[in-house]
Amino acid sequence: MKATEHRIALKHLGKINPESIDEYIAHGGYEALVKALDMEPVRVVEEISRSGLRGRGGSGFSAAQKSRSTGETTKWNVQRYIVCNGDESEPGTFKDRIIMENDPHLLIEGMVIGAYAIGASKGYIYIRGEYSKAISLIRKAIKDARNKGYLGKNIAGSEFSMEIEVKPGAGSYLSGDGFSMLETIEGKRGTPRVKPPLPMERGLFNKPTLINNVETLAHLQSIILNGGEWYASMGTATSKGTKIFTVTGDVKNPGFFEVTMGTPLRVLIEDLAGGMKEEKKFKGALLGGAAGTFIPEEYLDTPLCYDAMREKGFHLGAGAVIVYNDERNLADTVSSLLSFFRTNSCGKCVPCRVGTTQLKKMADKVKAEGADKDALLDEMLKQARMMAATSLCAVGQSPLLPLESAIKYFRKDF
């Protein structure tokens, strides 16, 4: 039987005009928001907890726990914020763009539900600057939602009021990191902050802040509408619901696919993406984008879920899958990734500023005739491990993931 998608975040794709709030409402839009507003905020968080939803931005952290921690950080009346991370600058990832360009109101509804759950009166949607179409559609959707009473003062006749503002990205890969994103929203240069405190304690403008990914927020409408138990009935024991994967590279049908968590990687590549292009053999896949891990053929049947991947040393990330045939040299890919990290280092911390440059230099030396490749590769791993342990943010911590997995499974390519 041919594998099929199971769409929740993409359920309206091709069924409604993304510019029409009336069509969204006709398909059950904003019913979940009205339902949530009739519940106590703590009950909304409990429903999200029952669903088992985990962050779809790459960390896989419990969505309910983040909401609970943000809402309970201070017991007195204090300004709280909710921020949607739509920067999506990870190479190979474009799932959030699909949601924003095809179902902007689903994101807005989920964001208002999330804001109500923690008592946030202001939200920001941080969108990658190159996503001009998404920025335009989201801004129109915000205006239309406000005109219909689903944003602004006394939303849907309730006592809850909230506003959302779009913030175009600053053109930096680093701005996809939570703290760097908050810095740019505040009008500063996008560099990481020292942790702790965490955003849920002191985030945007030094206030408690809930940060969630576009895809994560897009699931809240269905969870509130159908119940947490309904959502938890899908997926694996520890990875519930569905996940969008973007598949590119040497496959016949590159694109995006929303599948139940736990679907094997083989099904995603060979069935949904149509298998290898030009009938060439599969060599490996880079899962998770530049900050991801290389997976060889023997692990194609590994379930696509957070824990199964982590147990085998792989990284699910935001769901980017870049496929390579057996004619590709993955050492060249690693060299390109190291150039990417070097270019995108902000330079704030020494391990990343110096380390990314040194890793790229060593990668170039590996290609040289007569080089002691084994010694160089061992030194690169040592350097990358030191960076992972001492860098301020993910840019300096990430080179270890693709480098370590490439050397472990495709050492011959070097």
Summary of the structure (lengths in Angstrom):
residues: 414
radius of gyration: 21.5
end to end distance: 39.8
largest distance: 74.3
contacts: 1490
relative contact order: 0.13
helix: 48%
strand: 15%
